[in-house]
């Protein structure tokens, strides 16, 4: 039973980079239309170019927030940063309260990482400083507060998700149930999605990274359509552009079944969940 749930007509994939001065140039945005047979990628561009803003992080984030808040209920957006922290280091059982209070708990990414490492050592009797969310373990992902990711986690939650949550202009699943008239927002992890595509079935060593052409051909086999001009733009855009396409694909294939968006387990509702 889908409780009146309507499939998305438009899907967006966003690769978010939190660099202070170049976020808008390093962050990539993909737009796609959902048809009865396929996911058609219609646009791919850096966020600053797509929305006509400066590449500074505050302008980039503000543009994304404004865009998502203005979407209707037939849209789904995939973002590629962690939406939560491990329950073991932030024992807050209500995800919305966690998002609301994040600015009071941490002054910045470095402070967040430091405090999370401290709590991790406490809960593991000093054995570990890195604790994963339940959703990260099977994907071999790094911790949400890892130094390689903490800026995206902190600014993504505080400056991008938090305004959407507090104004109820989007529904962040599975922590929040879908609601009529509100766009869906899903956490994605392009590297994890690529692993599920079994792209290494071709004859190559396990250490070889897939080429953009191979990934796009692989997605084409799964009903993802790109015009020659968009395909060229993705290829020229490098890893960020390609990962934004993969994020859009992951969002699409998870949003087609409303059962994917509702979970009864406690951990996903507290820590967040990666859709691959």
N, C-alpha and C positions, 0 to 999 in steps of 0.2 A: 504493500500500500504506500502510495507516495504523498498522501495528504495534500493533493492539489499541486504538487511540485511540477514546475515547468522546466524543460531542458533549456540550457543556455543557447541563445542565438548568436552570441558573440563571446569570444574568449580572448584573453590577453595574457601574455607572458612577460614578466619583468625580471631582469637580472639587476639587482641593486648593489651598487658599490658606494661605500660610505666615505670615500676620500673627500676631505674638506673642500678642496678647490676644483676637483675634476670629477665629482660624482656624476654630473650630468653628461659628461662625455664617456665615462666608463660604464654607466648604467644603460642597459638596452631594453627597448620596448618593442613588443610584437603584438600586432592585432590580427585576429582571424575571425572568419565567419563560419558558422556551423551550418552545413547543409545536410540533407537526408543521407548523403553518401560519404561526405568527407569533411575535413577541417581545412579550410582554404585560407592560407596566410596571405594577407593583403597589404601589410605594412611592416617594416622593420627599420628601426632608427635609434640612435642614441636619444635618451630622454630629453636632453637639452634641445636637440634639434627638433624632436617631435612636438614639443610643447612651446618652443620659442622662448626658453628661459636661459639664464646664465648657468654655467656648469657647477656653481657653488652648491654645496650640499643643501643648505636651507631652501634655496630656490627649486632645486630638483625635487626634494621631498614635498614641498608645498604644491608643486605642479601635480605630482602623483596623487596626493591626498585629494586635491580638488577634483581631479579626473575621476577617481574611483567613487568619491562621494556623489558625483553627478550621474553615475550609471543607474540603470533600472534593474529590475529583478530578472531580466533575461540575459544577464551578463555574469561571467565568472573570471576571476583574476588570479593568476598564479604568481607568487612572489618567492624569491629563492633565498630567504634568510630565515633563521629559526624564529618561531613565534613564541617560544617559551624557554624556560630553564628547567633543569632537573628538579624534581620534587625534593630530592635529598638535600639540595643546597638552598632551595627557597620553599620552605614548608607551608606554602599558601595554597589551600585547597580550592580556592575560587580564582579561576583564571582572569576573570574581569577585574577583580580586586587587585591581582598581581599587576596587570597592565596599568591600572589607575595609579597605583602607588610606586611604580618603578622609579619615577623621578625623585621620590623621597628616599628610596633605598640606596640608589647609586648615583654618584655625581657624574660619571662618565664611563666609557668602555673599560678603561684600565682599572677603575675602582670596582666595577662589576666583576671583572675577571679575578682581581685580587681577593675580593670577598668570597666569590664562589669557590676559589681554590682553597681558601681557609676553611670553609664549611665542608668541602669535600674531604679534607684531611681529618676533620672532626668526626664525620660520620663513618670514616673507614679506619679509624684508630691510627691515623698518620700514614696509612699505606698508599693512598692515592690522592693526587691533587686534581685529577680529571675524572669526572663522573658524567656518564652519558645519559641522555633521555632514553626512555624505552624505545622510542621510534628510531633512534639513531643507531642502535646496536646492530640490527640485522643489515644495515646499509653500509657498515664500516665508515660511518661519518665521524667527523671530529666533534668534540664537545661544543655546545652552543657558545660557551665563553672562552673557547680557545683563542689564543692571541691572533691567529689568522682570521678569525671570524667575529671577534667580540664587537668590533665597531659596527658591522652590519647588524648584528643582533641587537645591540643597544639602541642605535639610532632608528633601526627598522621598527622595533617595538614602540619606543618612546614617541618618535616623531611621525611615523607613518600609520601604524596600527592604532595607536592610542586615540588620536583624533576621530578616527572612523568608529571606534568602539564607543567613545563617550558621547558622540552625536547620534549613534545608532543609524549611521548612513550606509553601513555594510554589515554583512554577517560573516564572522571569522569561524570557519568550520574546522574541526567538529566541536570546538569549544562552545560555539553558539549554533543554535538550530537555524536552518534556512527560514527566511521570512519573506512573505510576498512583497514585492516592490523593492527589495534590497539585493544588491549584487553579492555574489559569493566571493570570498577570498580564501585561497588555499595556500598552504606552505608547500613549495616544491623543492626538489633537489635534482637538478639535471644530471649530475654524475650518476646518481642512483637510478634514474630513469634509463640512462644509456645502458647500464648493466642489465636491466630487465629486457632490453631489446635484443640481447644476445648478439651484439654486433661483432663479437670475436669469432663467430662461426666461420668466417672466411679464413683463408690460409694465411695466417700471420702469427707472430709470436704473441704471447699473452701480455708482453710489455709494450707492444705497439699501440699508440693511441689511434683511434679511428679518424680518418680524414673527414673534413666537412662534407665532401661529395658523397662519401660512403654513408654518413649519418643521414643526410638528406634523402638519399636513395632508399635507405632503410625505412625512414618515415613515410616516404611515398608508398611503400608497400603496405603501410598501415593507414592509407587513405588521407595522408596529409598532402595537400596540393600547394605548390609554389609556382608562380609565373617565372619566366626566365629572368626578368628584371629583379624580382624579389630574391630569387635564388642567388643571383650575382651579388646583391647587397648583403645577404647573409654571409656569403663566402668572403667578401671583402671586409666584413665587420669583425672577423676573427671569432675567438672563443665566446665573447660576450653575446654576440648576435646569435650564434648557433645555440647557445644555452637558453636564450630567450625563446627560441622556437621550440626547443625541447620542453621548456616550462609550460608553454601554451599547450603542447600536445598532452603532457601529463595532466594538466588542468581539465582539458576536454575529456579525456578517457575516464577520469574519476568522477566528473560531474554528470555523466550520462546516467548514472545509477544513484538515486537519492540515498540508497542504503549505505553508500560509502561516506556520506556526510553526517551520519548519526552514529555515535558510538556510546555504548553503555559502560565500557571500561573506565576506571577512574583516571589512570595515567594520561591517556590522550586528552581528556577533558581538562587536565591540569597543566600538562607539559607541552601540549601541542602534538601535531601529527604530520609526518611528511607524506605527501601524496606523490607517488612515483608512477 
